Amino acid sequence: MAATATLSSKFQISIPEAVREEQQWQAGQEFVFIPKGKGVLLMPVPDPNRLAGIAKGANKEGYRDRADRY
């Protein structure tokens, strides 16, 4: 069953308790909103310390930077 919430007059939404508990989200946590068609993907912003080392051993060949984009 999908949980629902209502947008308030102050443009705020309370995340349902069942969703917060399942995702282990905490008060004060920062989120990013990513537009997806007619909806939005809500994702927690990762802690930079947890990202350290995730690309170890990645192949650096063929890497594209911003200058390579159209």
C-alpha positions, 0 to 999 in steps of 0.5 A: 500500500502506498503512503500519501501526504498532502502539500500544506499552504506553506508548501510543506509535506510531512513524510509518513512515519512508515516511510521514515522508519523503513528508510531510516531517515532522521530529523535534520537529514538533507535531501535532494529533489530530482525531477523525473517526468511529471514526478520527483525523486526524493533522495537523501544527500549522502555523507561525503565520508561514506563516499570515500573510496567507492571508485577504487579500481575504476577504469579511467580510460575514456573518461569524459569531462564537461568539455566533451559534452554537447 
